[in-house]
Amino acid sequence: MELGDNEKSPLFPKKENEPVKLKRTVGVLSASALVFGSCVGAGIFISPKGVYEKAGSPGAGLMVWCLSGVIATLCTLAYAELGTMMPQSGGEFVYIHRVYGDCLAFIFSFCNTLLIKPASLSVVAVLFGEYLCNMIWGPATNDLIVKAVAVALIVTLGLINIVGVNVIAKVCTVISVLKLAVVGFLVACGIAIVIKGQGVVTNFQLSLSFEGSSTNPADYGLAFYYCLFTFQSWNSLNYMTEELKTPEKTLPLGGFIGLTGVTLSYFLCNVAYLMMFSLHQIVDTNTIAMDSGFIAFGRAGEITMSLGLLVSCLGCLGGAICCISRNIQSTAETGIFPSFLSGINKTFQTPIKAIITVVLTMSVYVLVDANMLIPFLSTVEWLFYCVTFSTILYLRYKEPNSKRPFKVPLFVSVFLFLITGTFVVLPLFSEESRVTTLLGLSWLPLGAAVYGIRHLIKQCCYKKLEQKTSSQSSLDSGYSEVDGNDKECKLS
């Protein structure tokens, strides 16, 4: 079965009363900027600690970063095959719904839009609030003020998203340029330390850089887990396929360019870290980017890196709100989520109700402190990536002749299916992460229970409607018989 434009899609049938559609306004440059801006957030300033702690050595940690970039880029290209084959916005939901039906698609959207994404992004918003307040009032800032700043940021970015996707794309483009400047400054910090003769040379000596590397596969699984968390928005464009100009070109090319830029930036940042710090120093600090600026250029460098982190948070949150709202909107279009969330505003041509839902959900997680939720929610995220890659294999087998404007080699899809499944299973072999992994997987039966309750309610509503319709038909039939008898009487 071929999937062409939206009017031909069996998943999104054309509706006569729905004239407003998303407009194709995002080109290759804007798409690349959205991917880069969404990926490069606070993660590169936070995750190095976990990556190097689990890898056990500078060389092994740097290899994990490079391989993670390769995996994320391959994931983007594989998703481009699905996105060009089924050119609807909504990301994984569209592909899972096509192959596995309503139930699993609902569970995915339930976990992704109401738990995984909002929870992880709310942490980024709180981080923004902490650093901004620290710069203005110092480290002893009241926690309530920090959370108020975080909520204000989320609302502001939500309003920008409402104005139009082309606006947020332009904002992300500008922020992406600023992020490149931040990466450049971080590299300059490393170079400055080397010039001063204070660089950690042993991190780059082949005979010493791999000394102490972990031999436990579970440790490397967790190292990749921390690292790939910083690449977690690699699938951004699949959530807004209907807004891409010529998606068969923009989706693979924009994703590839964006992820290549992200991978190169992360590599340079890690090289800079290893120039300035020993492995133990990286593991012991929670503010490695700030420390980098302070060591190289004093207080001015620290402030510069703080501003860079704030800019990174802005770009990450702005692009992510755009993508999550499209997932909600496309899910609602199929009737799996409440239909009112599928509406597109005529003035701004954006899914305002879906955006408001994202803003409200993220704001709730800011207030309840979502830091405790991230580890096990991310486990569910990787599980659904694995499920999505299985749809590529299924469609290759069941529909080999379907139109695929872009296609990756089969071995790439097989590799990604196996590696994402491994990322879900490996944490189970570590005592440190086993409990959080099992807690994450427990959200699946929760989503299934919500789907079951929703299905029962719909069935009850249908039965009542059928009874009402049947009763009305009986009354109409009775009236017809009476009218017929009256006519017979009159004729006689």
Secondary structure, DSSP 8 states (H G I E B T S, - for coil): ----SGGG-SSS---TT--------B-HHHHHHHHHHHHSSTHHHHTHHHHHHHH-SHHHHHHHHHHHHHHHHHHHHHHHHHHHHS--SSTHHHHHHHHH-HHHHHHHHHHIIIIIHHHHHHHHHHHHHHHHHHHHH-TT--HHHHHHHHHHHHHHHHHHHHH-HHHHHHHHHHHHHHHHHHHHHHHHHHHHHHHTT---GGGG-HHHHTTT----HHHHHHHHHHHHHTTTTTTGGGGGGGGBSTHHHHHHHHHHHHHHHHHHHHHHHHHHHHHH--HHHHHH-S-HHHHHHHHHHHHHHHHHHHHHHHHHHHHHHHHHHHHHHHHHHHHHHTTSS-GGGG---TTT-S-HHHHHHHHHHHHHHHHHTGGGTHHHHHHHHHHHHHHHHHHHHHHHHH-TTS--SS---HHHHHHHHHHHHHHHHGGGG-HHHHHHHHHHHTHHHHHHHHHHHHHHHHHHHHHHHHHHHHHHHHHHHHHHHHHHHHHHHHH-
